[in-house]
Amino acid sequence: MAMDGETIKTMITDNIPGAEVHIEDLRGDGDHYAAHITAPCFVGKSRVQQHQMVYSALQGKMGGDLHALSIKTSAPTED
Amino acid sequence: MQNVLFERIQKELDNHDVVLFMKGEAAFPQCGFSSLVVQVLSQLGVPFKDINVLEDSDLRQGIKDFTNWPTIPQLYVKGEFIGGCDIVREMYESGELQQLLDEKGVKAA
């Protein structure tokens, strides 16, 4: 069962303090999203670590309900 | 069981400079995300070892545990986990991937 954009956004903002999340429904089918997440806690972290924080915020949904979520992360200063 | 699997994975990483755990094979990717990483590596002319996780369900889960990374494909350079499709594409587009390969002494074919 796919997840909708709002649920993805809420899971991330609930679990990553100060996260700003921009969700894009890439194909309008409710199953292929891109998320751009900016969060203070990403500062000093590698991309892999930043993405792992997002995946843990999504509580194991990634690779299961969520097959196609493209993630881009950045620390505030990188904007 | 997991240790045996992790040893198998580590052996592949030790034996090859660039390893791509993917769905399908380099010549015949079976997932858009895996296919994209194969194209990136081909564009850079980087030889790599492709490992088809679809042929081994233990490996398919084991590799995710190995790196605490929930998806496939997974790219490794000189034993270091670089990322999945998103990160590889981002690094390729910014030139960081070529720079990383140069720094690690990985030559194009």
N, CA and C atoms of all chains as a GROMACS GRO file, in nm:
protein
  564
    1MET      N    1   0.088  -0.119   0.000
    1MET     CA    2   0.000   0.000   0.000
    1MET      C    3   0.091   0.123   0.000
    2ALA      N    4   0.073   0.210  -0.096
    2ALA     CA    5   0.159   0.328  -0.105
    2ALA      C    6   0.129   0.423   0.010
    3MET      N    7   0.214   0.527   0.026
    3MET     CA    8   0.192   0.626   0.132
    3MET      C    9   0.170   0.761   0.064
    4ASP      N   10   0.088   0.849   0.124
    4ASP     CA   11   0.067   0.977   0.057
    4ASP      C   12   0.168   1.079   0.106
    5GLY      N   13   0.181   1.184   0.030
    5GLY     CA   14   0.283   1.286   0.055
    5GLY      C   15   0.275   1.345   0.195
    6GLU      N   16   0.154   1.370   0.239
    6GLU     CA   17   0.137   1.434   0.371
    6GLU      C   18   0.187   1.343   0.484
    7THR      N   19   0.159   1.211   0.470
    7THR     CA   20   0.204   1.117   0.572
    7THR      C   21   0.357   1.115   0.577
    8ILE      N   22   0.418   1.114   0.459
    8ILE     CA   23   0.565   1.115   0.452
    8ILE      C   24   0.619   1.240   0.521
    9LYS      N   25   0.559   1.352   0.487
    9LYS     CA   26   0.604   1.481   0.544
    9LYS      C   27   0.592   1.480   0.696
   10THR      N   28   0.475   1.434   0.745
   10THR     CA   29   0.451   1.432   0.890
   10THR      C   30   0.549   1.342   0.962
   11MET      N   31   0.574   1.224   0.905
   11MET     CA   32   0.667   1.130   0.970
   11MET      C   33   0.805   1.193   0.983
   12ILE      N   34   0.846   1.268   0.881
   12ILE     CA   35   0.979   1.328   0.884
   12ILE      C   36   0.982   1.443   0.985
   13THR      N   37   0.882   1.532   0.978
   13THR     CA   38   0.885   1.648   1.068
   13THR      C   39   0.863   1.605   1.214
   14ASP      N   40   0.790   1.498   1.234
   14ASP     CA   41   0.769   1.449   1.372
   14ASP      C   42   0.898   1.394   1.431
   15ASN      N   43   0.986   1.340   1.344
   15ASN     CA   44   1.104   1.269   1.396
   15ASN      C   45   1.238   1.342   1.375
   16ILE      N   46   1.236   1.448   1.295
   16ILE     CA   47   1.360   1.524   1.276
   16ILE      C   48   1.332   1.669   1.316
   17PRO      N   49   1.383   1.707   1.434
   17PRO     CA   50   1.353   1.842   1.486
   17PRO      C   51   1.391   1.951   1.387
   18GLY      N   52   1.300   2.043   1.365
   18GLY     CA   53   1.331   2.160   1.282
   18GLY      C   54   1.339   2.131   1.134
   19ALA      N   55   1.292   2.010   1.094
   19ALA     CA   56   1.303   1.974   0.952
   19ALA      C   57   1.203   2.054   0.868
   20GLU      N   58   1.253   2.099   0.755
   20GLU     CA   59   1.164   2.160   0.655
   20GLU      C   60   1.157   2.062   0.539
   21VAL      N   61   1.035   2.025   0.503
   21VAL     CA   62   1.017   1.918   0.404
   21VAL      C   63   0.936   1.969   0.285
   22HIS      N   64   0.992   1.949   0.166
   22HIS     CA   65   0.917   1.982   0.045
   22HIS      C   66   0.894   1.852  -0.031
   23ILE      N   67   0.766   1.818  -0.050
   23ILE     CA   68   0.732   1.691  -0.116
   23ILE      C   69   0.681   1.719  -0.257
   24GLU      N   70   0.724   1.640  -0.352
   24GLU     CA   71   0.677   1.654  -0.490
   24GLU      C   72   0.624   1.518  -0.536
   25ASP      N   73   0.504   1.517  -0.587
   25ASP     CA   74   0.447   1.392  -0.642
   25ASP      C   75   0.492   1.385  -0.787
   26LEU      N   76   0.594   1.304  -0.812
   26LEU     CA   77   0.663   1.310  -0.942
   26LEU      C   78   0.574   1.272  -1.059
   27ARG      N   79   0.486   1.176  -1.037
   27ARG     CA   80   0.407   1.129  -1.152
   27ARG      C   81   0.256   1.149  -1.130
   28GLY      N   82   0.222   1.210  -1.013
   28GLY     CA   83   0.080   1.233  -0.988
   28GLY      C   84   0.005   1.104  -0.960
   29ASP      N   85   0.081   0.996  -0.928
   29ASP     CA   86   0.012   0.866  -0.906
   29ASP      C   87   0.013   0.828  -0.757
   30GLY      N   88   0.066   0.920  -0.674
   30GLY     CA   89   0.063   0.891  -0.531
   30GLY      C   90   0.159   0.781  -0.491
   31ASP      N   91   0.254   0.748  -0.578
   31ASP     CA   92   0.346   0.638  -0.545
   31ASP      C   93   0.491   0.672  -0.577
   32HIS      N   94   0.514   0.782  -0.642
   32HIS     CA   95   0.650   0.822  -0.678
   32HIS      C   96   0.673   0.966  -0.633
   33TYR      N   97   0.741   0.977  -0.521
   33TYR     CA   98   0.760   1.112  -0.463
   33TYR      C   99   0.907   1.149  -0.462
   34ALA      N  100   0.931   1.279  -0.458
   34ALA     CA  101   1.065   1.333  -0.428
   34ALA      C  102   1.047   1.419  -0.304
   35ALA      N  103   1.141   1.408  -0.212
   35ALA     CA  104   1.134   1.488  -0.089
   35ALA      C  105   1.267   1.561  -0.073
   36HIS      N  106   1.258   1.691  -0.052
   36HIS     CA  107   1.379   1.768  -0.022
   36HIS      C  108   1.368   1.812   0.123
   37ILE      N  109   1.462   1.767   0.203
   37ILE     CA  110   1.456   1.791   0.348
   37ILE      C  111   1.576   1.876   0.390
   38THR      N  112   1.547   1.982   0.461
   38THR     CA  113   1.652   2.065   0.520
   38THR      C  114   1.634   2.060   0.671
   39ALA      N  115   1.742   2.036   0.744
   39ALA     CA  116   1.729   2.026   0.890
   39ALA      C  117   1.860   2.067   0.956
   40PRO      N  118   1.850   2.139   1.067
   40PRO     CA  119   1.970   2.183   1.138
   40PRO      C  120   2.060   2.065   1.179
   41CYS      N  121   1.997   1.954   1.214
   41CYS     CA  122   2.078   1.841   1.264
   41CYS      C  123   2.158   1.773   1.153
   42PHE      N  124   2.139   1.816   1.028
   42PHE     CA  125   2.220   1.759   0.918
   42PHE      C  126   2.359   1.822   0.911
   43VAL      N  127   2.375   1.933   0.978
   43VAL     CA  128   2.504   2.003   0.970
   43VAL      C  129   2.617   1.910   1.014
   44GLY      N  130   2.722   1.902   0.930
   44GLY     CA  131   2.838   1.820   0.966
   44GLY      C  132   2.820   1.672   0.939
   45LYS      N  133   2.704   1.634   0.888
   45LYS     CA  134   2.679   1.493   0.858
   45LYS      C  135   2.700   1.467   0.709
   46SER      N  136   2.745   1.346   0.676
   46SER     CA  137   2.761   1.311   0.534
   46SER      C  138   2.622   1.292   0.473
   47ARG      N  139   2.618   1.289   0.340
   47ARG     CA  140   2.489   1.264   0.273
   47ARG      C  141   2.430   1.130   0.320
   48VAL      N  142   2.514   1.029   0.328
   48VAL     CA  143   2.464   0.897   0.368
   48VAL      C  144   2.402   0.908   0.507
   49GLN      N  145   2.470   0.976   0.599
   49GLN     CA  146   2.416   0.989   0.735
   49GLN      C  147   2.286   1.068   0.735
   50GLN      N  148   2.281   1.174   0.654
   50GLN     CA  149   2.159   1.255   0.647
   50GLN      C  150   2.042   1.168   0.596
   51HIS      N  151   2.070   1.093   0.490
   51HIS     CA  152   1.963   1.008   0.435
   51HIS      C  153   1.923   0.901   0.537
   52GLN      N  154   2.020   0.845   0.610
   52GLN     CA  155   1.986   0.742   0.710
   52GLN      C  156   1.895   0.799   0.818
   53MET      N  157   1.915   0.927   0.851
   53MET     CA  158   1.828   0.991   0.951
   53MET      C  159   1.685   1.000   0.896
   54VAL      N  160   1.675   1.030   0.767
   54VAL     CA  161   1.541   1.039   0.706
   54VAL      C  162   1.477   0.900   0.704
   55TYR      N  163   1.557   0.799   0.667
   55TYR     CA  164   1.502   0.664   0.663
   55TYR      C  165   1.454   0.619   0.800
   56SER      N  166   1.531   0.655   0.903
   56SER     CA  167   1.486   0.609   1.036
   56SER      C  168   1.361   0.687   1.078
   57ALA      N  169   1.350   0.812   1.032
   57ALA     CA  170   1.227   0.889   1.060
   57ALA      C  171   1.106   0.821   0.995
   58LEU      N  172   1.132   0.754   0.885
   58LEU     CA  173   1.023   0.687   0.811
   58LEU      C  174   0.997   0.547   0.865
   59GLN      N  175   1.065   0.519   0.976
   59GLN     CA  176   1.038   0.397   1.055
   59GLN      C  177   1.020   0.270   0.972
   60GLY      N  178   1.120   0.240   0.892
   60GLY     CA  179   1.119   0.113   0.822
   60GLY      C  180   1.024   0.107   0.703
   61LYS      N  181   0.957   0.219   0.674
   61LYS     CA  182   0.863   0.216   0.560
   61LYS      C  183   0.939   0.215   0.428
   62MET      N  184   1.063   0.268   0.432
   62MET     CA  185   1.140   0.281   0.306
   62MET      C  186   1.180   0.144   0.256
   63GLY      N  187   1.152   0.117   0.131
   63GLY     CA  188   1.185  -0.014   0.075
   63GLY      C  189   1.068  -0.109   0.092
   64GLY      N  190   0.966  -0.068   0.167
   64GLY     CA  191   0.845  -0.150   0.183
   64GLY      C  192   0.729  -0.078   0.119
   65ASP      N  193   0.644  -0.014   0.206
   65ASP     CA  194   0.531   0.064   0.150
   65ASP      C  195   0.584   0.170   0.055
   66LEU      N  196   0.701   0.223   0.093
   66LEU     CA  197   0.757   0.334   0.016
   66LEU      C  198   0.864   0.279  -0.077
   67HIS      N  199   0.828   0.258  -0.201
   67HIS     CA  200   0.931   0.203  -0.291
   67HIS      C  201   1.007   0.316  -0.359
   68ALA      N  202   0.927   0.412  -0.408
   68ALA     CA  203   0.993   0.514  -0.490
   68ALA      C  204   0.986   0.650  -0.423
   69LEU      N  205   1.076   0.673  -0.330
   69LEU     CA  206   1.088   0.807  -0.271
   69LEU      C  207   1.229   0.855  -0.297
   70SER      N  208   1.242   0.957  -0.379
   70SER     CA  209   1.372   1.015  -0.406
   70SER      C  210   1.401   1.119  -0.299
   71ILE      N  211   1.517   1.109  -0.238
   71ILE     CA  212   1.548   1.198  -0.124
   71ILE      C  213   1.664   1.290  -0.160
   72LYS      N  214   1.648   1.416  -0.126
   72LYS     CA  215   1.759   1.511  -0.135
   72LYS      C  216   1.764   1.583   0.000
   73THR      N  217   1.882   1.588   0.059
   73THR     CA  218   1.892   1.651   0.191
   73THR      C  219   1.993   1.765   0.184
   74SER      N  220   1.973   1.863   0.271
   74SER     CA  221   2.075   1.967   0.282
   74SER      C  222   2.067   2.029   0.421
   75ALA      N  223   2.182   2.070   0.470
   75ALA     CA  224   2.187   2.141   0.598
   75ALA      C  225   2.154   2.287   0.569
   76PRO      N  226   2.099   2.358   0.663
   76PRO     CA  227   2.055   2.497   0.637
   76PRO      C  228   2.162   2.581   0.570
   77THR      N  229   2.288   2.570   0.617
   77THR     CA  230   2.390   2.662   0.561
   77THR      C  231   2.418   2.630   0.416
   78GLU      N  232   2.388   2.508   0.373
   78GLU     CA  233   2.422   2.469   0.235
   78GLU      C  234   2.327   2.533   0.136
   79ASP      N  235   2.214   2.590   0.184
   79ASP     CA  236   2.112   2.642   0.088
   79ASP      C  237   2.163   2.759   0.010
   80MET      N  238   2.447  -1.691   1.109
   80MET     CA  239   2.417  -1.684   0.967
   80MET      C  240   2.458  -1.547   0.911
   81GLN      N  241   2.427  -1.444   0.988
   81GLN     CA  242   2.456  -1.309   0.939
   81GLN      C  243   2.606  -1.290   0.923
   82ASN      N  244   2.687  -1.349   1.014
   82ASN     CA  245   2.830  -1.329   1.002
   82ASN      C  246   2.884  -1.386   0.872
   83VAL      N  247   2.834  -1.504   0.836
   83VAL     CA  248   2.879  -1.565   0.711
   83VAL      C  249   2.847  -1.473   0.595
   84LEU      N  250   2.728  -1.418   0.599
   84LEU     CA  251   2.683  -1.328   0.492
   84LEU      C  252   2.768  -1.201   0.489
   85PHE      N  253   2.792  -1.145   0.605
   85PHE     CA  254   2.873  -1.022   0.612
   85PHE      C  255   3.014  -1.050   0.562
   86GLU      N  256   3.067  -1.170   0.593
   86GLU     CA  257   3.201  -1.205   0.546
   86GLU      C  258   3.202  -1.214   0.393
   87ARG      N  259   3.096  -1.271   0.340
   87ARG     CA  260   3.084  -1.284   0.193
   87ARG      C  261   3.083  -1.145   0.128
   88ILE      N  262   3.003  -1.056   0.190
   88ILE     CA  263   2.994  -0.919   0.138
   88ILE      C  264   3.130  -0.850   0.146
   89GLN      N  265   3.193  -0.862   0.262
   89GLN     CA  266   3.323  -0.797   0.282
   89GLN      C  267   3.426  -0.848   0.182
   90LYS      N  268   3.418  -0.976   0.152
   90LYS     CA  269   3.514  -1.035   0.058
   90LYS      C  270   3.498  -0.971  -0.080
   91GLU      N  271   3.373  -0.952  -0.122
   91GLU     CA  272   3.348  -0.887  -0.252
   91GLU      C  273   3.407  -0.745  -0.250
   92LEU      N  274   3.387  -0.676  -0.137
   92LEU     CA  275   3.435  -0.538  -0.128
   92LEU      C  276   3.587  -0.532  -0.128
   93ASP      N  277   3.649  -0.635  -0.067
   93ASP     CA  278   3.796  -0.639  -0.062
   93ASP      C  279   3.855  -0.673  -0.200
   94ASN      N  280   3.779  -0.753  -0.278
   94ASN     CA  281   3.833  -0.804  -0.405
   94ASN      C  282   3.810  -0.712  -0.524
   95HIS      N  283   3.722  -0.613  -0.505
   95HIS     CA  284   3.691  -0.526  -0.620
   95HIS      C  285   3.691  -0.380  -0.578
   96ASP      N  286   3.750  -0.293  -0.659
   96ASP     CA  287   3.755  -0.151  -0.624
   96ASP      C  288   3.614  -0.092  -0.618
   97VAL      N  289   3.533  -0.127  -0.717
   97VAL     CA  290   3.398  -0.069  -0.725
   97VAL      C  291   3.298  -0.185  -0.732
   98VAL      N  292   3.204  -0.184  -0.638
   98VAL     CA  293   3.105  -0.292  -0.632
   98VAL      C  294   2.965  -0.229  -0.631
   99LEU      N  295   2.877  -0.283  -0.714
   99LEU     CA  296   2.739  -0.234  -0.716
   99LEU      C  297   2.645  -0.350  -0.686
  100PHE      N  298   2.582  -0.343  -0.569
  100PHE     CA  299   2.475  -0.439  -0.538
  100PHE      C  300   2.350  -0.383  -0.605
  101MET      N  301   2.291  -0.460  -0.692
  101MET     CA  302   2.183  -0.407  -0.776
  101MET      C  303   2.075  -0.512  -0.801
  102LYS      N  304   1.966  -0.466  -0.859
  102LYS     CA  305   1.861  -0.557  -0.905
  102LYS      C  306   1.884  -0.582  -1.053
  103GLY      N  307   1.919  -0.708  -1.085
  103GLY     CA  308   1.954  -0.742  -1.222
  103GLY      C  309   2.104  -0.738  -1.239
  104GLU      N  310   2.146  -0.739  -1.365
  104GLU     CA  311   2.291  -0.732  -1.392
  104GLU      C  312   2.321  -0.606  -1.471
  105ALA      N  313   2.451  -0.571  -1.475
  105ALA     CA  314   2.491  -0.448  -1.545
  105ALA      C  315   2.437  -0.449  -1.688
  106ALA      N  316   2.446  -0.564  -1.750
  106ALA     CA  317   2.402  -0.573  -1.890
  106ALA      C  318   2.250  -0.572  -1.899
  107PHE      N  319   2.185  -0.609  -1.785
  107PHE     CA  320   2.038  -0.617  -1.791
  107PHE      C  321   1.978  -0.577  -1.656
  108PRO      N  322   1.982  -0.446  -1.624
  108PRO     CA  323   1.925  -0.402  -1.496
  108PRO      C  324   1.775  -0.428  -1.493
  109GLN      N  325   1.724  -0.461  -1.374
  109GLN     CA  326   1.581  -0.492  -1.366
  109GLN      C  327   1.510  -0.393  -1.274
  110CYS      N  328   1.566  -0.273  -1.265
  110CYS     CA  329   1.501  -0.170  -1.182
  110CYS      C  330   1.557  -0.037  -1.230
  111GLY      N  331   1.471   0.063  -1.237
  111GLY     CA  332   1.513   0.193  -1.289
  111GLY      C  333   1.625   0.255  -1.208
  112PHE      N  334   1.616   0.238  -1.076
  112PHE     CA  335   1.719   0.299  -0.989
  112PHE      C  336   1.854   0.231  -1.013
  113SER      N  337   1.853   0.098  -1.021
  113SER     CA  338   1.978   0.026  -1.048
  113SER      C  339   2.032   0.064  -1.186
  114SER      N  340   1.942   0.074  -1.281
  114SER     CA  341   1.984   0.108  -1.417
  114SER      C  342   2.052   0.244  -1.422
  115LEU      N  343   2.000   0.339  -1.344
  115LEU     CA  344   2.059   0.473  -1.345
  115LEU      C  345   2.202   0.470  -1.295
  116VAL      N  346   2.227   0.394  -1.189
  116VAL     CA  347   2.363   0.389  -1.135
  116VAL      C  348   2.456   0.320  -1.235
  117VAL      N  349   2.406   0.216  -1.302
  117VAL     CA  350   2.487   0.149  -1.405
  117VAL      C  351   2.524   0.249  -1.514
  118GLN      N  352   2.427   0.331  -1.555
  118GLN     CA  353   2.456   0.431  -1.660
  118GLN      C  354   2.560   0.532  -1.614
  119VAL      N  355   2.549   0.577  -1.487
  119VAL     CA  356   2.646   0.673  -1.434
  119VAL      C  357   2.786   0.614  -1.440
  120LEU      N  358   2.800   0.491  -1.393
  120LEU     CA  359   2.932   0.426  -1.391
  120LEU      C  360   2.983   0.406  -1.534
  121SER      N  361   2.894   0.374  -1.624
  121SER     CA  362   2.936   0.356  -1.764
  121SER      C  363   2.981   0.489  -1.824
  122GLN      N  364   2.906   0.595  -1.793
  122GLN     CA  365   2.945   0.730  -1.841
  122GLN      C  366   3.086   0.766  -1.792
  123LEU      N  367   3.115   0.729  -1.668
  123LEU     CA  368   3.247   0.761  -1.612
  123LEU      C  369   3.352   0.660  -1.658
  124GLY      N  370   3.309   0.555  -1.728
  124GLY     CA  371   3.401   0.453  -1.778
  124GLY      C  372   3.466   0.373  -1.667
  125VAL      N  373   3.394   0.361  -1.556
  125VAL     CA  374   3.452   0.292  -1.439
  125VAL      C  375   3.414   0.144  -1.442
  126PRO      N  376   3.513   0.054  -1.446
  126PRO     CA  377   3.480  -0.089  -1.436
  126PRO      C  378   3.427  -0.118  -1.296
  127PHE      N  379   3.328  -0.206  -1.287
  127PHE     CA  380   3.273  -0.237  -1.155
  127PHE      C  381   3.221  -0.381  -1.153
  128LYS      N  382   3.212  -0.435  -1.031
  128LYS     CA  383   3.158  -0.568  -1.012
  128LYS      C  384   3.009  -0.552  -0.983
  129ASP      N  385   2.925  -0.609  -1.066
  129ASP     CA  386   2.780  -0.604  -1.040
  129ASP      C  387   2.737  -0.731  -0.967
  130ILE      N  388   2.658  -0.712  -0.864
  130ILE     CA  389   2.608  -0.828  -0.786
  130ILE      C  390   2.456  -0.820  -0.783
  131ASN      N  391   2.393  -0.921  -0.840
  131ASN     CA  392   2.248  -0.923  -0.855
  131ASN      C  393   2.182  -0.978  -0.729
  132VAL      N  394   2.122  -0.889  -0.651
  132VAL     CA  395   2.061  -0.935  -0.525
  132VAL      C  396   1.932  -1.011  -0.548
  133LEU      N  397   1.878  -1.001  -0.669
  133LEU     CA  398   1.753  -1.074  -0.696
  133LEU      C  399   1.774  -1.225  -0.699
  134GLU      N  400   1.902  -1.263  -0.715
  134GLU     CA  401   1.932  -1.407  -0.721
  134GLU      C  402   1.955  -1.467  -0.584
  135ASP      N  403   1.953  -1.381  -0.479
  135ASP     CA  404   1.989  -1.432  -0.346
  135ASP      C  405   1.916  -1.352  -0.241
  136SER      N  406   1.805  -1.402  -0.192
  136SER     CA  407   1.719  -1.325  -0.100
  136SER      C  408   1.791  -1.296   0.032
  137ASP      N  409   1.878  -1.389   0.075
  137ASP     CA  410   1.955  -1.362   0.198
  137ASP      C  411   2.044  -1.240   0.178
  138LEU      N  412   2.109  -1.237   0.061
  138LEU     CA  413   2.200  -1.125   0.031
  138LEU      C  414   2.120  -0.995   0.018
  139ARG      N  415   2.002  -1.006  -0.042
  139ARG     CA  416   1.918  -0.888  -0.064
  139ARG      C  417   1.885  -0.819   0.068
  140GLN      N  418   1.860  -0.899   0.171
  140GLN     CA  419   1.833  -0.840   0.303
  140GLN      C  420   1.965  -0.810   0.376
  141GLY      N  421   2.059  -0.901   0.360
  141GLY     CA  422   2.187  -0.889   0.432
  141GLY      C  423   2.260  -0.761   0.400
  142ILE      N  424   2.256  -0.722   0.273
  142ILE     CA  425   2.329  -0.600   0.234
  142ILE      C  426   2.264  -0.477   0.298
  143LYS      N  427   2.134  -0.482   0.319
  143LYS     CA  428   2.064  -0.370   0.383
  143LYS      C  429   2.103  -0.362   0.530
  144ASP      N  430   2.123  -0.478   0.592
  144ASP     CA  431   2.166  -0.480   0.733
  144ASP      C  432   2.312  -0.437   0.744
  145PHE      N  433   2.390  -0.479   0.644
  145PHE     CA  434   2.535  -0.452   0.645
  145PHE      C  435   2.564  -0.303   0.656
  146THR      N  436   2.479  -0.224   0.590
  146THR     CA  437   2.505  -0.079   0.587
  146THR      C  438   2.398   0.003   0.657
  147ASN      N  439   2.295  -0.068   0.712
  147ASN     CA  440   2.182   0.007   0.767
  147ASN      C  441   2.127   0.104   0.662
  148TRP      N  442   2.104   0.043   0.542
  148TRP     CA  443   2.051   0.123   0.430
  148TRP      C  444   1.939   0.040   0.367
  149PRO      N  445   1.816   0.091   0.361
  149PRO     CA  446   1.700   0.006   0.332
  149PRO      C  447   1.673  -0.024   0.185
  150THR      N  448   1.753   0.031   0.094
  150THR     CA  449   1.716   0.010  -0.046
  150THR      C  450   1.833  -0.041  -0.130
  151ILE      N  451   1.797  -0.088  -0.247
  151ILE     CA  452   1.893  -0.131  -0.349
  151ILE      C  453   1.870  -0.038  -0.467
  152PRO      N  454   1.971   0.010  -0.539
  152PRO     CA  455   2.110  -0.031  -0.542
  152PRO      C  456   2.193   0.031  -0.431
  153GLN      N  457   2.310  -0.030  -0.412
  153GLN     CA  458   2.408   0.025  -0.319
  153GLN      C  459   2.545   0.023  -0.385
  154LEU      N  460   2.611   0.140  -0.384
  154LEU     CA  461   2.742   0.151  -0.449
  154LEU      C  462   2.853   0.161  -0.346
  155TYR      N  463   2.959   0.084  -0.368
  155TYR     CA  464   3.077   0.084  -0.280
  155TYR      C  465   3.200   0.115  -0.365
  156VAL      N  466   3.288   0.202  -0.310
  156VAL     CA  467   3.415   0.229  -0.377
  156VAL      C  468   3.527   0.205  -0.275
  157LYS      N  469   3.616   0.117  -0.308
  157LYS     CA  470   3.726   0.079  -0.218
  157LYS      C  471   3.670   0.044  -0.079
  158GLY      N  472   3.562  -0.032  -0.079
  158GLY     CA  473   3.507  -0.081   0.046
  158GLY      C  474   3.420   0.017   0.120
  159GLU      N  475   3.413   0.141   0.072
  159GLU     CA  476   3.332   0.242   0.144
  159GLU      C  477   3.196   0.255   0.078
  160PHE      N  478   3.091   0.254   0.160
  160PHE     CA  479   2.956   0.272   0.106
  160PHE      C  480   2.938   0.416   0.063
  161ILE      N  481   2.906   0.436  -0.065
  161ILE     CA  482   2.892   0.571  -0.119
  161ILE      C  483   2.748   0.618  -0.113
  162GLY      N  484   2.657   0.530  -0.147
  162GLY     CA  485   2.515   0.567  -0.139
  162GLY      C  486   2.430   0.485  -0.234
  163GLY      N  487   2.302   0.524  -0.237
  163GLY     CA  488   2.208   0.462  -0.329
  163GLY      C  489   2.192   0.550  -0.451
  164CYS      N  490   2.083   0.530  -0.522
  164CYS     CA  491   2.061   0.600  -0.650
  164CYS      C  492   2.062   0.752  -0.634
  165ASP      N  493   1.991   0.803  -0.536
  165ASP     CA  494   1.983   0.949  -0.518
  165ASP      C  495   2.119   1.012  -0.499
  166ILE      N  496   2.195   0.954  -0.406
  166ILE     CA  497   2.325   1.013  -0.372
  166ILE      C  498   2.422   0.999  -0.489
  167VAL      N  499   2.423   0.883  -0.556
  167VAL     CA  500   2.514   0.865  -0.669
  167VAL      C  501   2.481   0.966  -0.779
  168ARG      N  502   2.352   0.984  -0.806
  168ARG     CA  503   2.314   1.080  -0.912
  168ARG      C  504   2.356   1.222  -0.871
  169GLU      N  505   2.330   1.257  -0.745
  169GLU     CA  506   2.363   1.392  -0.697
  169GLU      C  507   2.515   1.416  -0.706
  170MET      N  508   2.593   1.316  -0.666
  170MET     CA  509   2.738   1.329  -0.670
  170MET      C  510   2.790   1.332  -0.813
  171TYR      N  511   2.725   1.256  -0.900
  171TYR     CA  512   2.767   1.255  -1.041
  171TYR      C  513   2.742   1.392  -1.104
  172GLU      N  514   2.623   1.445  -1.076
  172GLU     CA  515   2.586   1.575  -1.137
  172GLU      C  516   2.673   1.688  -1.084
  173SER      N  517   2.721   1.676  -0.961
  173SER     CA  518   2.802   1.784  -0.905
  173SER      C  519   2.951   1.762  -0.933
  174GLY      N  520   2.986   1.647  -0.987
  174GLY     CA  521   3.127   1.618  -1.015
  174GLY      C  522   3.199   1.553  -0.898
  175GLU      N  523   3.127   1.539  -0.785
  175GLU     CA  524   3.192   1.482  -0.665
  175GLU      C  525   3.228   1.336  -0.684
  176LEU      N  526   3.150   1.264  -0.764
  176LEU     CA  527   3.176   1.121  -0.781
  176LEU      C  528   3.308   1.100  -0.855
  177GLN      N  529   3.329   1.178  -0.961
  177GLN     CA  530   3.456   1.167  -1.034
  177GLN      C  531   3.572   1.203  -0.943
  178GLN      N  532   3.552   1.307  -0.864
  178GLN     CA  533   3.656   1.353  -0.771
  178GLN      C  534   3.688   1.243  -0.670
  179LEU      N  535   3.583   1.179  -0.618
  179LEU     CA  536   3.603   1.071  -0.520
  179LEU      C  537   3.681   0.956  -0.583
  180LEU      N  538   3.644   0.920  -0.704
  180LEU     CA  539   3.713   0.811  -0.773
  180LEU      C  540   3.860   0.846  -0.794
  181ASP      N  541   3.885   0.968  -0.832
  181ASP     CA  542   4.025   1.013  -0.852
  181ASP      C  543   4.102   1.003  -0.720
  182GLU      N  544   4.038   1.055  -0.613
  182GLU     CA  545   4.105   1.055  -0.482
  182GLU      C  546   4.136   0.913  -0.436
  183LYS      N  547   4.049   0.820  -0.472
  183LYS     CA  548   4.068   0.681  -0.426
  183LYS      C  549   4.149   0.599  -0.527
  184GLY      N  550   4.196   0.669  -0.632
  184GLY     CA  551   4.282   0.602  -0.729
  184GLY      C  552   4.212   0.500  -0.815
  185VAL      N  553   4.082   0.523  -0.838
  185VAL     CA  554   4.009   0.430  -0.925
  185VAL      C  555   4.011   0.487  -1.067
  186LYS      N  556   4.073   0.413  -1.158
  186LYS     CA  557   4.094   0.462  -1.294
  186LYS      C  558   3.978   0.420  -1.385
  187ALA      N  559   3.948   0.504  -1.484
  187ALA     CA  560   3.852   0.462  -1.585
  187ALA      C  561   3.918   0.354  -1.671
  188ALA      N  562   3.834   0.271  -1.735
  188ALA     CA  563   3.891   0.160  -1.814
  188ALA      C  564   3.955   0.217  -1.942
   0.00000   0.00000   0.00000
